Amino acid sequence: MEWPTRRKPAEGSGQGHHGKERSVGCFRMPLHYPSYTKADYETMPEWRVDCLLREYGLPVFGDLAQKREFAMGAFLWTR
């Protein structure tokens, strides 16, 4: 049985092992978990909430209140 082999990316394609990878259509885990407080999320501008959700590959739908609620549910831990 022959194992499938990985195709080597084309030179200069931006998708090599040591080069920067393109993040179109794929999940990319950021290095740090967000450390915002509930008050931060409640006053965060919409563009920042959108960026934060996109950074973690989460959906960016609804109005600002829905996005903030989703972000707080995803990132805040109950103590």
C-alpha positions in Angstrom: 0.0 0.0 0.0 1.3 3.4 -0.9 0.9 6.3 1.5 -0.3 9.6 0.1 2.4 12.2 0.0 2.2 15.9 0.7 2.6 18.2 -2.3 5.4 20.6 -1.9 4.2 24.3 -2.1 5.3 26.2 -5.1 8.3 28.6 -4.6 7.1 32.0 -3.5 3.5 30.9 -2.9 3.6 32.1 0.7 2.5 28.7 2.0 5.8 27.1 2.9 6.7 25.5 6.2 9.1 28.3 7.2 7.3 31.2 5.5 4.2 33.0 6.6 1.1 31.0 5.9 -2.0 32.5 4.3 -5.0 32.5 6.7 -7.8 32.6 4.1 -10.5 30.1 5.0 -8.6 28.4 7.8 -8.6 28.6 11.6 -5.6 30.3 13.2 -5.1 30.0 17.0 -3.7 33.3 18.4 -0.9 33.0 20.9 -2.7 34.6 23.8 -6.1 34.3 25.3 -8.0 37.6 25.6 -7.8 39.2 29.1 -10.6 41.7 28.8 -13.0 42.3 31.7 -16.8 42.4 31.4 -16.6 46.2 31.5 -14.1 46.1 28.7 -16.5 44.1 26.5 -19.5 46.3 27.4 -17.7 49.4 26.1 -15.6 47.9 23.3 -16.3 49.4 19.9 -17.8 47.2 17.3 -14.7 47.1 15.1 -12.7 45.7 18.0 -15.3 43.1 18.8 -15.3 42.1 15.2 -11.5 41.8 15.0 -11.4 39.8 18.2 -14.0 37.3 17.0 -12.3 37.0 13.6 -8.9 36.5 15.2 -10.3 33.3 17.0 -12.2 32.1 13.9 -15.6 32.8 15.6 -18.7 34.0 13.8 -19.2 37.8 13.4 -23.0 38.1 13.0 -25.7 40.1 14.6 -25.8 43.6 16.0 -23.2 45.0 18.4 -25.1 43.9 21.6 -25.2 40.3 20.2 -21.6 40.3 19.3 -20.6 41.6 22.7 -22.7 39.0 24.5 -21.2 36.2 22.3 -17.6 37.5 23.0 -18.3 37.6 26.8 -19.8 34.1 26.7 -16.8 32.8 24.8 -14.0 34.5 26.6 -15.1 35.4 30.2 -14.8 32.7 32.9 -17.1 32.6 35.9 -15.3 32.8 39.2 
